[in-house]
Amino acid sequence: MAPPLLILLASLLPTRSSSSRKPLVWYLGLLVLVASNAQIWVSAETSSTQSQSIQQQQQQQQQIVEEEEQVELGSALDPHPDPNEEDYPGMIYVGATNETHRITHDQPNGIKYIFGTSFDESHKLIEEKDLLLHNHHNHDHDMPKSREEIMRERHGQVNPDGPKPFGHVDTHELDGGVTPPKVVHVDPFFLDEALVTNKEFGVFVRSVYYKTEAEHYGWSFVLSSFLPNAEELHRMEKDPEAEHWVAVNGAYWREPEGPGSSYKFRENHPVVHVSHRDAAEYCKWKGKRLPGEWEWEAAARAGHYGPQNRTLYVWGEEDDVEVAKRYANLWGKGEFPWENLAEDGWRGTSPVKHYPPNPFGFYDMTGNVWEWMRGGKHKARIVRGASYVDSLDGSVNHAATLGARANLHGTTTTGNIGFRCAKAPKRRTEYHYKAHDESVHGQLAIEDEFGKQHVVPTRDWEEDYIVMEDENDQDEFEQEMEKPKIKKRKVVLPRTRRSNEL
């Protein structure tokens, strides 16, 4: 676009038809005026273009900064998957729900309940203690405390027998449940509605050519009354902690009572003679995991979480064998282990889903077989649920309550231990940022004596990676070297937290 002064000059120039003539000096002055105005206009146009370019660069930089800030916030901007759209065949969701839908992960959607033995009556005081603790002012709060009171609050009462090992819990003598009962919270989860059967475990074994630990060691524990030849009992090794369980050579899940027996016609019974590792490997193959005992008990209690509606057994408070035989496969009135009256119709394991489920829809949460739990130590793995050799009141083995609990070595395999699997709901994908490729350059190491953080050296890592030193430490030759910039790479963060319990 032409400047206005040029247009004025064109209008003032004489035309052929014009009769008036101006002096030459007049025209020279007009040209000087036009030239100066044109220079001012060009500089103005240049500055305007430069300002627009700077403004565009600033906008681009601002956009980049906003994107980086958004990236740094990571997946917190992404919504969680809707748990209402997630279901798995044969699994039941356990978590907080409203009348019609499951509560999403953006809100507290776990379960809070009283965990522990069913025989301890102190659970009835838990709610009252919580109300007193939170709603009443403690007038002694501002008073100075003695050193003994502070140490007692921090460390509790000192055990006169010495310190207890990590993970130790006190248990009740009847059902083995944790005592005293306490309030726990578990995140939502999915749990198999029934125990894993022989048929399902056989598919796993044939698919991956799996060999159980009972097959590896060559023997497993069988109840003495199940032996085909009782005369051989005195020659067999017995469990030092349970004399009625004997080590039978060749017993494993296909031959539950030893050579000559078979799991045929018991395909729908729970698989037994599996160790903790066998159970974990099966669950991993199915894309699941073993449940934690907090999760398992939350599913077993099926909504009976408070001190007012907490029950002793899965069916209620009745401790009558005639009532129990309609709900669970347990030991009856006969003398253990030889007099099995089979009041419930089964001497050993029973088919899964034979008895009615609990209010949540889970089968065999009491009786039939013990169930391996995730957690514990290798020498003290946790099993829950009791089995067909346990009684109602604890007169024979464990009391088959909802708090029934025991510890076994992780390699233990018997004819009354099975398992079921659990699965955590999907969560949004979390990310983190790597400054270099750890698989190529190695992991970051501790600072050396000079205060520099280097990487663990690997083969040929110096060729494409240079440690960035401080500018003050670089000499004139190093400053001339062109060093590659280390860029951050967005990487999916593997989920290590499957449950707040584990």
Salt bridges, closest charged atoms under 4 A:
ASP87 OD1 - ARG102 NH2 2.66
GLU121 OE1 - LYS124 NZ 3.04
GLU153 OE2 - LYS145 NZ 2.76
ASP170 OD1 - LYS164 NZ 3.10
ASP170 OD1 - HIS168 NE2 3.20
ASP187 OD2 - ARG497 NH2 2.81
ASP192 OD1 - LYS288 NZ 3.02
GLU193 OE2 - LYS353 NZ 2.93
GLU232 OE2 - ARG235 NH2 3.89
GLU243 OE2 - HIS244 NE2 3.87
GLU257 OE1 - ARG266 NH2 3.03
GLU293 OE1 - ARG384 NH1 3.11
GLU293 OE1 - ARG405 NE 2.85
GLU295 OE2 - ARG289 NH2 2.96
GLU297 OE2 - ARG301 NE 2.89
GLU297 OE2 - ARG310 NH2 3.92
GLU297 OE1 - ARG384 NH2 2.78
GLU322 OE1 - LYS325 NZ 2.78
GLU371 OE1 - ARG420 NE 2.84
ASP390 OD1 - HIS398 ND1 3.96
GLU430 OE2 - ARG428 NE 3.57
ASP437 OD1 - ARG489 NH2 3.81
ASP448 OD2 - HIS454 NE2 3.35
GLU469 OE1 - LYS452 NZ 3.75
ASP470 OD2 - LYS452 NZ 3.11
ASP473 OD2 - LYS452 NZ 3.54
